[in-house]
């Protein structure tokens, strides 16, 4: 039976990123199978440049904020005589409720939910049971985690859960340009990390690990930020009294490969990850990587150096180890990345799940 796939998302980021590249790859696979695929974005995304360009090529519509309007948009998107699948990503609570209400009225429609972060269940019996009940009410016909770790956190029936590791848009990582923001002198050893969430990304752990050795070893901790520069500056000052010369705060950039290529090592000191895109991207760009041992991190990548999450002392020694690491595994690691995280590999796996959803 021909499939009618409706992807509904509250995603409205300033850049397309790997998520939208993955959605486009899925649309290509659907078209080749002569299935139809439509994107439903929130009304607030209508003015974003990449969304405008996407709407010129793909079937894109927009849903207003109201719950009733979301239901109307879904109803209008259904096609009689086809296998209708509502496939949600980054759905806000209101959108999730609207989808479930729509599904209650139209039980033959298949609901597939994609989770990009861990499902967190609070401690304490009453709260824990209530949260489990709430999650169960949101259960889809299929629930997909963006990593095995995310899947294992989903409080749904095991038979309805699976995972497909996220994909990487390798095209956006091509080129040899190096950002002038990241490396000022050739003898610097630049450790790059992302710090848009100070605590979750473990910026404090990285600072503790490096503060005793940075100046002696000429290490620069380059932290790529989002819109949180002032908050990060204040946190660093509260811990160190100032922002030392060995810490370099970088503005957000769509050309992230220029940051990777300008660094010597990529660090993920995160306390929690749904799926760590950055480690895969940095490896593809030929960089040594150090990461905390947590779920959502592809620790099996050849040459990956790991430390216990939160252990700044161990991290310090692992960074020193990485500085003299033999780079003979870099090509092997890059090939591993290309074989496992290619967009088409992801799209084919997702389409197989959509075809088999009952």
C-alpha positions as a Markdown table, in Angstrom:
| # | Residue | x | y | z |
|---|---|---|---|---|
| 1 | Unk | 0.0 | 0.0 | 0.0 |
| 2 | Unk | 1.2 | 3.5 | -0.8 |
| 3 | Unk | 2.3 | 5.5 | 2.2 |
| 4 | Unk | 1.4 | 9.1 | 3.0 |
| 5 | Unk | 4.0 | 10.3 | 5.5 |
| 6 | Unk | 3.3 | 13.5 | 7.4 |
| 7 | Unk | 6.3 | 14.8 | 9.3 |
| 8 | Unk | 5.2 | 17.3 | 12.0 |
| 9 | Unk | 7.8 | 19.2 | 14.0 |
| 10 | Unk | 8.2 | 22.3 | 16.2 |
| 11 | Unk | 11.8 | 22.6 | 14.9 |
| 12 | Unk | 12.5 | 26.3 | 14.1 |
| 13 | Unk | 16.2 | 26.7 | 14.6 |
| 14 | Unk | 18.2 | 29.4 | 12.7 |
| 15 | Unk | 20.2 | 26.7 | 10.8 |
| 16 | Unk | 19.0 | 23.6 | 9.0 |
| 17 | Unk | 21.7 | 21.3 | 10.6 |
| 18 | Unk | 21.8 | 17.5 | 10.4 |
| 19 | Unk | 18.2 | 17.2 | 11.3 |
| 20 | Unk | 16.8 | 18.9 | 8.2 |
| 21 | Unk | 19.4 | 17.2 | 6.0 |
| 22 | Unk | 18.1 | 13.9 | 7.3 |
| 23 | Unk | 14.5 | 14.8 | 6.6 |
| 24 | Unk | 15.4 | 15.7 | 3.0 |
| 25 | Unk | 17.2 | 12.4 | 2.6 |
| 26 | Unk | 14.1 | 10.6 | 3.8 |
| 27 | Unk | 11.9 | 12.5 | 1.4 |
| 28 | Unk | 14.2 | 11.4 | -1.5 |
| 29 | Unk | 13.8 | 7.8 | -0.4 |
| 30 | Unk | 10.0 | 8.2 | -0.1 |
| 31 | Unk | 9.8 | 9.7 | -3.6 |
| 32 | Unk | 11.8 | 6.9 | -5.2 |
| 33 | Unk | 9.3 | 4.5 | -3.6 |
| 34 | Unk | 6.4 | 6.6 | -5.0 |
| 35 | Unk | 5.2 | 7.4 | -1.5 |
| 36 | Unk | 4.2 | 10.9 | -0.5 |
| 37 | Unk | 5.9 | 13.0 | 2.2 |
| 38 | Unk | 4.9 | 16.3 | 3.6 |
| 39 | Unk | 6.4 | 18.6 | 6.2 |
| 40 | Unk | 4.3 | 20.5 | 8.8 |
| 41 | Unk | 6.3 | 23.2 | 10.5 |
| 42 | Unk | 5.1 | 25.7 | 13.2 |
| 43 | Unk | 3.8 | 29.1 | 11.9 |
| 44 | Unk | 6.8 | 30.8 | 13.6 |
| 45 | Unk | 9.2 | 29.0 | 11.2 |
| 46 | Unk | 7.6 | 30.6 | 8.1 |
| 47 | Unk | 10.0 | 33.6 | 8.1 |
| 48 | Unk | 13.2 | 31.6 | 8.5 |
| 49 | Unk | 15.3 | 31.7 | 5.3 |
| 50 | Unk | 16.1 | 28.0 | 5.1 |
| 51 | Unk | 12.5 | 27.2 | 5.6 |
| 52 | Unk | 11.5 | 29.5 | 2.7 |
| 53 | Unk | 14.0 | 27.8 | 0.4 |
| 54 | Unk | 12.9 | 24.4 | 1.5 |
| 55 | Unk | 9.3 | 25.3 | 0.7 |
| 56 | Unk | 10.3 | 26.0 | -2.9 |
| 57 | Unk | 11.4 | 22.4 | -3.4 |
| 58 | Unk | 9.5 | 20.3 | -0.9 |
| 59 | Unk | 5.9 | 20.0 | 0.2 |
| 60 | Unk | 5.9 | 22.3 | 3.2 |
| 61 | Unk | 2.9 | 23.6 | 5.2 |
| 62 | Unk | 2.6 | 25.5 | 8.5 |
| 63 | Unk | 0.4 | 24.9 | 11.5 |
| 64 | Unk | -0.8 | 27.7 | 13.8 |
| 65 | Unk | -0.2 | 27.6 | 17.6 |
| 66 | Unk | -3.7 | 26.5 | 18.6 |
| 67 | Unk | -4.3 | 22.9 | 19.4 |
| 68 | Unk | -7.5 | 22.8 | 17.3 |
| 69 | Unk | -5.6 | 24.3 | 14.3 |
| 70 | Unk | -2.9 | 21.6 | 14.6 |
| 71 | Unk | -5.6 | 19.0 | 14.5 |
| 72 | Unk | -7.1 | 20.6 | 11.4 |
| 73 | Unk | -3.7 | 20.7 | 9.7 |
| 74 | Unk | -3.2 | 17.0 | 10.4 |
| 75 | Unk | -6.7 | 16.1 | 9.1 |
| 76 | Unk | -6.2 | 18.0 | 5.9 |
| 77 | Unk | -2.9 | 16.1 | 5.3 |
| 78 | Unk | -4.5 | 12.7 | 5.4 |
| 79 | Unk | -5.1 | 10.8 | 2.2 |
| 80 | Unk | -7.9 | 8.2 | 1.9 |
| 81 | Unk | -6.9 | 4.8 | 0.7 |
| 82 | Unk | -3.2 | 5.2 | 1.7 |
| 83 | Unk | -1.3 | 4.1 | 4.8 |
| 84 | Unk | -1.3 | 7.4 | 6.7 |
| 85 | Unk | 1.7 | 7.9 | 9.0 |
| 86 | Unk | 2.1 | 10.9 | 11.4 |
| 87 | Unk | 5.8 | 11.1 | 12.2 |
| 88 | Unk | 6.8 | 13.6 | 14.9 |
| 89 | Unk | 10.1 | 15.2 | 15.8 |
| 90 | Unk | 10.9 | 17.8 | 18.4 |
| 91 | Unk | 7.2 | 18.1 | 19.3 |
| 92 | Unk | 6.2 | 20.4 | 22.1 |
| 93 | Unk | 3.7 | 19.3 | 24.7 |
| 94 | Unk | 0.8 | 21.1 | 23.0 |
| 95 | Unk | 1.7 | 19.5 | 19.7 |
| 96 | Unk | 1.9 | 16.1 | 21.3 |
| 97 | Unk | -1.5 | 16.4 | 22.9 |
| 98 | Unk | -3.0 | 17.6 | 19.6 |
| 99 | Unk | -1.5 | 14.6 | 17.8 |
| 100 | Unk | -2.9 | 12.2 | 20.4 |
| 101 | Unk | -6.3 | 13.7 | 20.2 |
| 102 | Unk | -6.3 | 13.5 | 16.5 |
| 103 | Unk | -5.2 | 9.9 | 16.7 |
| 104 | Unk | -8.0 | 9.0 | 19.1 |
| 105 | Unk | -10.6 | 10.1 | 16.6 |
| 106 | Unk | -8.7 | 8.4 | 13.7 |
| 107 | Unk | -7.3 | 5.2 | 15.2 |
| 108 | Unk | -6.3 | 3.7 | 11.8 |
| 109 | Unk | -3.7 | 6.4 | 11.4 |
| 110 | Unk | -0.2 | 5.2 | 12.4 |
| 111 | Unk | 1.8 | 7.3 | 14.9 |
| 112 | Unk | 5.6 | 7.2 | 14.9 |
| 113 | Unk | 7.5 | 9.3 | 17.4 |
| 114 | Unk | 11.2 | 10.2 | 17.2 |
| 115 | Unk | 13.0 | 11.1 | 20.4 |
| 116 | Unk | 16.1 | 13.2 | 20.3 |
| 117 | Unk | 16.7 | 13.3 | 24.0 |
| 118 | Unk | 16.4 | 11.0 | 27.0 |
| 119 | Unk | 13.0 | 10.6 | 28.6 |
| 120 | Unk | 13.5 | 11.6 | 32.2 |
| 121 | Unk | 11.5 | 10.0 | 35.0 |
| 122 | Unk | 11.6 | 11.9 | 38.3 |
| 123 | Unk | 12.4 | 10.1 | 41.6 |
| 124 | Unk | 9.6 | 9.6 | 44.2 |
| 125 | Unk | 6.7 | 7.2 | 43.8 |
| 126 | Unk | 3.8 | 9.6 | 43.1 |
| 127 | Unk | 5.7 | 11.8 | 40.6 |
| 128 | Unk | 7.3 | 8.7 | 39.0 |
| 129 | Unk | 4.0 | 6.9 | 38.5 |
| 130 | Unk | 2.3 | 10.0 | 37.1 |
| 131 | Unk | 5.1 | 10.7 | 34.7 |
| 132 | Unk | 5.1 | 7.1 | 33.5 |
| 133 | Unk | 1.3 | 7.3 | 33.0 |
| 134 | Unk | 1.8 | 10.6 | 31.0 |
| 135 | Unk | 4.4 | 9.0 | 28.8 |
| 136 | Unk | 2.2 | 5.9 | 28.3 |
| 137 | Unk | -0.6 | 8.1 | 27.1 |
| 138 | Unk | 1.8 | 9.5 | 24.5 |
| 139 | Unk | 2.9 | 6.1 | 23.3 |
| 140 | Unk | 3.0 | 5.7 | 19.5 |
| 141 | Unk | 2.7 | 2.7 | 17.3 |
| 142 | Unk | 6.5 | 3.0 | 17.1 |
| 143 | Unk | 8.8 | 5.0 | 19.2 |
| 144 | Unk | 12.3 | 5.7 | 17.7 |
| 145 | Unk | 15.3 | 6.8 | 19.8 |
| 146 | Unk | 18.1 | 8.7 | 18.2 |
| 147 | Unk | 20.6 | 6.4 | 19.9 |
| 148 | Unk | 20.4 | 3.1 | 21.9 |
| 149 | Unk | 20.8 | 5.1 | 25.1 |
| 150 | Unk | 17.7 | 7.2 | 24.3 |
| 151 | Unk | 15.7 | 4.1 | 23.4 |
| 152 | Unk | 16.6 | 2.5 | 26.7 |
| 153 | Unk | 15.2 | 5.6 | 28.5 |
| 154 | Unk | 11.8 | 5.4 | 26.8 |
| 155 | Unk | 9.1 | 4.2 | 29.3 |
| 156 | Unk | 7.1 | 2.5 | 26.6 |
| 157 | Unk | 6.5 | -1.2 | 25.8 |
| 158 | Unk | 9.7 | -2.7 | 24.6 |
| 159 | Unk | 8.0 | -4.2 | 21.5 |
| 160 | Unk | 7.1 | -0.7 | 20.3 |
| 161 | Unk | 10.6 | 0.8 | 20.8 |
| 162 | Unk | 13.6 | 0.9 | 18.5 |
| 163 | Unk | 16.5 | 3.2 | 17.7 |
| 164 | Unk | 18.3 | 4.5 | 14.6 |
| 165 | Unk | 21.5 | 6.4 | 15.2 |
| 166 | Unk | 21.4 | 9.9 | 13.9 |
| 167 | Unk | 23.0 | 10.8 | 10.6 |
| 168 | Unk | 25.5 | 13.4 | 9.5 |
| 169 | Unk | 25.4 | 15.7 | 6.5 |
| 170 | Unk | 29.0 | 15.2 | 5.4 |
| 171 | Unk | 28.7 | 17.9 | 2.7 |
| 172 | Unk | 28.6 | 20.6 | 5.3 |
| 173 | Unk | 31.9 | 19.4 | 6.6 |
| 174 | Unk | 33.8 | 19.6 | 3.4 |
| 175 | Unk | 36.5 | 22.2 | 2.6 |
| 176 | Unk | 39.8 | 23.3 | 4.1 |
| 177 | Unk | 39.0 | 26.7 | 5.4 |
| 178 | Unk | 40.0 | 27.4 | 9.0 |
| 179 | Unk | 38.2 | 30.0 | 11.1 |
| 180 | Unk | 40.4 | 32.9 | 12.2 |
| 181 | Unk | 38.4 | 32.9 | 15.4 |
| 182 | Unk | 39.8 | 29.7 | 16.7 |
| 183 | Unk | 43.6 | 29.5 | 16.2 |
| 184 | Unk | 45.7 | 32.6 | 16.7 |
| 185 | Unk | 49.2 | 31.1 | 16.8 |
| 186 | Unk | 50.6 | 28.0 | 15.2 |
| 187 | Unk | 52.1 | 26.7 | 18.5 |
| 188 | Unk | 48.8 | 26.7 | 20.3 |
| 189 | Unk | 47.1 | 23.3 | 21.0 |
| 190 | Unk | 43.4 | 24.1 | 20.6 |
| 191 | Unk | 40.8 | 22.0 | 22.4 |
| 192 | Unk | 37.4 | 22.7 | 20.9 |
| 193 | Unk | 34.1 | 22.0 | 22.7 |
| 194 | Unk | 30.5 | 23.2 | 22.5 |
| 195 | Unk | 29.1 | 25.1 | 25.4 |
| 196 | Unk | 25.6 | 26.2 | 24.6 |
| 197 | Unk | 24.4 | 24.4 | 27.8 |
| 198 | Unk | 27.2 | 25.1 | 30.4 |
| 199 | Unk | 26.3 | 22.3 | 32.8 |
| 200 | Unk | 25.0 | 19.6 | 30.5 |
| 201 | Unk | 28.0 | 20.0 | 28.1 |
| 202 | Unk | 30.4 | 19.9 | 31.1 |
| 203 | Unk | 32.2 | 23.2 | 30.5 |
| 204 | Unk | 33.0 | 23.4 | 34.2 |
| 205 | Unk | 34.6 | 20.0 | 34.1 |
| 206 | Unk | 36.8 | 21.0 | 31.1 |
| 207 | Unk | 37.9 | 24.2 | 32.9 |
| 208 | Unk | 38.8 | 22.3 | 36.1 |
| 209 | Unk | 40.8 | 19.8 | 34.0 |
| 210 | Unk | 42.8 | 22.4 | 32.1 |
| 211 | Unk | 43.3 | 25.3 | 34.6 |
| 212 | Unk | 46.6 | 23.8 | 36.0 |
| 213 | Unk | 48.2 | 22.8 | 32.7 |
| 214 | Unk | 46.8 | 25.2 | 30.0 |
| 215 | Unk | 49.4 | 27.9 | 30.2 |
| 216 | Unk | 52.4 | 25.5 | 30.6 |
| 217 | Unk | 51.3 | 23.3 | 27.6 |
| 218 | Unk | 50.0 | 26.3 | 25.5 |
| 219 | Unk | 46.5 | 24.8 | 25.5 |
| 220 | Unk | 43.6 | 26.9 | 24.3 |
| 221 | Unk | 40.1 | 25.9 | 25.4 |
| 222 | Unk | 37.9 | 27.2 | 22.5 |
| 223 | Unk | 34.2 | 27.1 | 23.5 |
| 224 | Unk | 31.6 | 27.5 | 20.8 |
| 225 | Unk | 28.5 | 29.2 | 22.1 |
| 226 | Unk | 24.9 | 30.0 | 21.1 |
| 227 | Unk | 23.1 | 33.0 | 22.4 |
| 228 | Unk | 24.4 | 32.4 | 25.9 |
| 229 | Unk | 27.7 | 34.3 | 25.9 |
| 230 | Unk | 27.0 | 36.5 | 28.8 |
| 231 | Unk | 25.8 | 33.6 | 31.0 |
| 232 | Unk | 29.0 | 31.6 | 30.1 |
| 233 | Unk | 31.2 | 34.6 | 30.8 |
| 234 | Unk | 29.6 | 35.0 | 34.3 |
| 235 | Unk | 30.0 | 31.3 | 35.1 |
| 236 | Unk | 33.7 | 31.3 | 34.1 |
| 237 | Unk | 34.3 | 34.5 | 36.2 |
| 238 | Unk | 32.6 | 33.0 | 39.2 |
| 239 | Unk | 34.9 | 30.0 | 39.0 |
| 240 | Unk | 38.2 | 31.6 | 38.0 |
| 241 | Unk | 37.7 | 35.3 | 38.9 |
| 242 | Unk | 38.3 | 36.3 | 35.3 |
| 243 | Unk | 38.2 | 34.9 | 31.8 |
| 244 | Unk | 41.9 | 33.8 | 31.3 |
| 245 | Unk | 43.7 | 34.1 | 28.1 |
| 246 | Unk | 43.7 | 30.4 | 27.6 |
| 247 | Unk | 39.9 | 30.4 | 27.2 |
| 248 | Unk | 38.5 | 31.6 | 23.9 |
| 249 | Unk | 34.8 | 32.1 | 23.4 |
| 250 | Unk | 33.6 | 31.6 | 19.9 |
| 251 | Unk | 30.4 | 32.9 | 18.3 |
| 252 | Unk | 27.9 | 30.3 | 16.8 |
| 253 | Unk | 28.7 | 29.4 | 13.2 |
| 254 | Unk | 26.8 | 27.5 | 10.5 |
| 255 | Unk | 30.2 | 26.7 | 9.0 |
| 256 | Unk | 31.1 | 24.5 | 11.9 |
| 257 | Unk | 33.8 | 22.6 | 9.9 |
| 258 | Unk | 35.9 | 25.7 | 10.1 |
| 259 | Unk | 36.0 | 25.3 | 13.9 |
| 260 | Unk | 36.8 | 21.6 | 13.7 |
| 261 | Unk | 39.6 | 22.1 | 11.2 |
| 262 | Unk | 41.1 | 24.9 | 13.2 |
| 263 | Unk | 41.3 | 22.8 | 16.4 |
| 264 | Unk | 43.7 | 20.0 | 17.4 |
| 265 | Unk | 41.4 | 18.0 | 19.6 |
| 266 | Unk | 37.6 | 17.9 | 20.1 |
| 267 | Unk | 36.3 | 17.5 | 23.7 |
| 268 | Unk | 32.9 | 16.3 | 24.8 |
| 269 | Unk | 32.8 | 16.5 | 28.6 |
| 270 | Unk | 29.0 | 16.2 | 28.6 |
| 271 | Unk | 27.0 | 14.9 | 31.5 |
| 272 | Unk | 24.1 | 13.8 | 29.2 |
| 273 | Unk | 23.6 | 13.4 | 25.5 |
| 274 | Unk | 20.8 | 12.2 | 23.3 |
| 275 | Unk | 23.3 | 11.6 | 20.5 |
| 276 | Unk | 26.6 | 13.5 | 20.2 |
| 277 | Unk | 26.7 | 14.7 | 16.6 |
| 278 | Unk | 29.9 | 16.7 | 17.3 |
| 279 | Unk | 32.1 | 13.7 | 18.1 |
| 280 | Unk | 31.1 | 12.1 | 14.8 |
| 281 | Unk | 31.6 | 15.4 | 12.8 |
| 282 | Unk | 35.0 | 16.1 | 14.4 |
| 283 | Unk | 36.2 | 12.5 | 13.7 |
| 284 | Unk | 35.1 | 13.0 | 10.1 |
| 285 | Unk | 37.2 | 16.2 | 10.0 |
| 286 | Unk | 40.3 | 14.2 | 11.1 |
| 287 | Unk | 40.4 | 15.3 | 14.7 |
| 288 | Unk | 41.4 | 13.4 | 17.8 |
| 289 | Unk | 38.5 | 13.2 | 20.3 |
| 290 | Unk | 38.2 | 12.8 | 24.0 |
| 291 | Unk | 34.7 | 12.1 | 25.5 |
| 292 | Unk | 33.0 | 11.3 | 28.8 |
| 293 | Unk | 31.7 | 7.8 | 29.1 |
| 294 | Unk | 27.9 | 8.4 | 28.9 |
| 295 | Unk | 25.0 | 7.1 | 26.9 |
| 296 | Unk | 24.4 | 8.7 | 23.5 |
| 297 | Unk | 28.1 | 8.9 | 22.8 |
| 298 | Unk | 29.6 | 6.7 | 20.0 |
| 299 | Unk | 32.4 | 5.4 | 22.2 |
| 300 | Unk | 33.2 | 2.6 | 19.7 |
| 301 | Unk | 34.7 | 5.0 | 17.1 |
| 302 | Unk | 38.3 | 3.9 | 16.5 |
| 303 | Unk | 40.9 | 6.0 | 18.4 |
| 304 | Unk | 38.3 | 7.6 | 20.8 |
| 305 | Unk | 39.8 | 8.4 | 24.2 |
| 306 | Unk | 37.3 | 8.2 | 27.1 |
| 307 | Unk | 37.1 | 9.3 | 30.8 |
| 308 | Unk | 34.6 | 8.9 | 33.6 |
| 309 | Unk | 31.9 | 11.6 | 33.4 |
| 310 | Unk | 32.6 | 14.4 | 35.9 |
| 311 | Unk | 36.2 | 13.3 | 36.7 |
| 312 | Unk | 38.2 | 16.4 | 35.9 |
| 313 | Unk | 41.5 | 14.9 | 37.1 |
| 314 | Unk | 41.2 | 11.9 | 34.8 |
| 315 | Unk | 40.2 | 14.2 | 31.9 |
| 316 | Unk | 43.4 | 16.2 | 32.4 |
| 317 | Unk | 45.5 | 13.1 | 32.0 |
| 318 | Unk | 43.4 | 12.0 | 29.0 |
| 319 | Unk | 43.9 | 15.3 | 27.2 |
| 320 | Unk | 47.7 | 15.1 | 27.8 |
| 321 | Unk | 47.5 | 11.5 | 26.4 |
| 322 | Unk | 45.6 | 12.8 | 23.4 |
| 323 | Unk | 48.2 | 15.5 | 22.7 |
| 324 | Unk | 50.8 | 12.8 | 21.9 |
| 325 | Unk | 48.4 | 10.3 | 20.4 |
| 326 | Unk | 49.4 | 8.6 | 17.2 |
| 327 | Unk | 47.1 | 9.7 | 14.4 |
| 328 | Unk | 47.3 | 6.4 | 12.4 |
| 329 | Unk | 43.7 | 5.5 | 13.3 |
| 330 | Unk | 42.2 | 8.7 | 11.8 |
| 331 | Unk | 41.5 | 7.3 | 8.4 |
| 332 | Unk | 40.0 | 4.2 | 9.8 |
| 333 | Unk | 37.8 | 6.3 | 12.1 |
| 334 | Unk | 36.6 | 8.4 | 9.2 |
| 335 | Unk | 35.7 | 5.4 | 7.1 |
| 336 | Unk | 33.8 | 4.0 | 10.1 |
| 337 | Unk | 31.9 | 7.2 | 10.4 |
| 338 | Unk | 31.0 | 7.3 | 6.7 |
| 339 | Unk | 29.8 | 3.7 | 6.7 |
| 340 | Unk | 27.6 | 4.1 | 9.7 |
| 341 | Unk | 26.3 | 7.7 | 9.8 |
| 342 | Unk | 25.6 | 8.5 | 6.2 |
| 343 | Unk | 22.3 | 10.2 | 5.5 |
| 344 | Unk | 21.1 | 7.5 | 3.1 |
| 345 | Unk | 21.9 | 4.8 | 5.6 |
| 346 | Unk | 19.7 | 6.6 | 8.1 |
| 347 | Unk | 16.9 | 7.3 | 5.6 |
| 348 | Unk | 16.8 | 3.7 | 4.5 |
| 349 | Unk | 16.6 | 2.4 | 8.1 |
| 350 | Unk | 13.8 | 4.9 | 8.9 |
| 351 | Unk | 11.8 | 4.0 | 5.8 |
| 352 | Unk | 12.1 | 0.3 | 6.7 |
| 353 | Unk | 10.6 | 1.1 | 10.1 |
| 354 | Unk | 7.8 | 3.1 | 8.6 |
| 355 | Unk | 7.0 | 0.3 | 6.2 |
| 356 | Unk | 6.7 | -2.2 | 9.0 |
| 357 | Unk | 4.9 | -0.1 | 11.6 |
| 358 | Unk | 1.7 | -1.8 | 12.7 |
